[in-house]
């Protein structure tokens, strides 16, 4: 009996550029797999302190991150570092310590709760 496989299941023996099950609209095989997000460096957060906002680009969370960064800059005179990411991430770190995670809370932060952590570091 033949084994049924879904076109969405990825054959791990093929190179990543051939892993997409969708045809390339320009012809010539399969669409290349999307590039992986750059590895996040916690060196900034751990060494220099400050505020870091990591946000999901595909989830359109950049405007939320920029709004929060502008509010922090206006209130505290400190420019947070914005880090583009993916997978629904929205995390805020203050001096290297995670103070908010959308994955843990299933919501976006209020400015006041982030301001609390910036004030009381």
C-alpha positions in Angstrom: 0.0 0.0 0.0 1.5 3.4 -1.0 2.1 6.0 1.7 0.1 9.2 1.3 1.9 12.4 1.9 0.6 15.9 2.1 2.1 18.4 -0.3 2.6 20.5 2.8 4.8 18.0 4.5 8.4 18.9 4.0 10.9 16.4 2.8 13.9 17.0 5.0 16.3 15.4 2.5 15.8 18.1 -0.1 17.5 21.5 0.1 15.6 24.3 1.6 15.2 26.2 -1.7 13.2 23.2 -3.1 11.2 22.7 0.1 8.2 24.9 -0.9 5.2 22.9 -2.1 4.0 25.8 -4.2 5.0 26.2 -7.9 7.2 29.2 -8.7 5.0 31.7 -10.6 8.0 32.6 -12.8 8.5 29.0 -13.8 11.5 26.8 -13.2 10.6 24.6 -10.2 9.5 25.5 -6.8 9.4 28.8 -5.0 12.4 29.2 -2.7 11.7 28.8 1.0 11.6 32.2 2.8 14.9 33.3 4.5 15.1 32.7 8.2 14.8 35.6 10.5 18.2 36.9 11.7 19.3 35.5 15.0 18.4 37.7 17.8 21.3 39.0 19.8 20.8 39.4 23.5 24.3 41.0 23.7 22.8 44.5 23.4 20.2 44.0 26.1 22.6 42.3 28.5 25.6 44.7 28.0 24.3 48.2 27.3 21.0 48.2 29.2 18.2 50.3 27.8 14.9 49.3 26.4 14.4 46.8 23.6 11.2 46.2 21.7 11.0 43.1 19.6 8.0 42.9 17.2 6.6 40.7 14.5 6.9 42.1 11.0 4.4 39.8 9.3 1.9 40.3 12.1 2.0 44.1 11.3 3.1 45.0 14.9 5.7 47.5 13.7 3.3 50.5 14.1 2.5 49.4 17.7 6.3 49.1 18.5 7.1 52.5 17.0 4.2 54.1 18.9 5.5 52.6 22.2 9.1 53.6 21.3 7.9 57.2 20.6 6.0 57.3 23.9 9.1 56.0 25.9 11.3 58.6 24.1 8.8 61.4 24.9 8.4 60.4 28.5 11.9 59.4 29.4 14.2 60.8 26.7 15.4 57.3 25.9 15.3 55.9 22.4 14.4 52.1 22.6 16.0 49.7 20.2 13.5 48.1 17.8 14.2 44.6 16.7 12.3 43.1 13.8 11.2 39.5 14.3 8.4 37.0 13.3 6.1 34.4 14.7 3.8 36.8 16.5 6.4 38.1 18.8 6.0 41.3 20.8 8.4 41.4 23.7 9.8 44.3 25.7 13.1 44.1 27.6 14.3 46.7 30.1 18.0 46.4 30.9 18.1 42.9 29.5 15.1 41.7 31.6 12.0 40.6 29.9 9.1 42.7 31.3 6.4 42.0 28.7 5.7 39.1 26.3 2.7 38.9 24.0 3.1 35.1 24.0 2.7 34.9 27.7 -0.2 37.3 28.0 -2.0 37.0 24.6 -2.3 40.8 24.4 -0.4 43.9 23.6 1.0 46.0 26.4 -0.4 49.2 27.8 2.1 52.0 27.8 1.7 52.5 31.6 2.8 49.0 32.4 6.0 49.4 30.3 6.6 52.9 31.8 6.4 51.3 35.3 9.3 49.0 34.5 11.4 51.8 32.8 10.9 54.1 35.9 11.6 51.4 38.5 14.7 49.7 37.1 
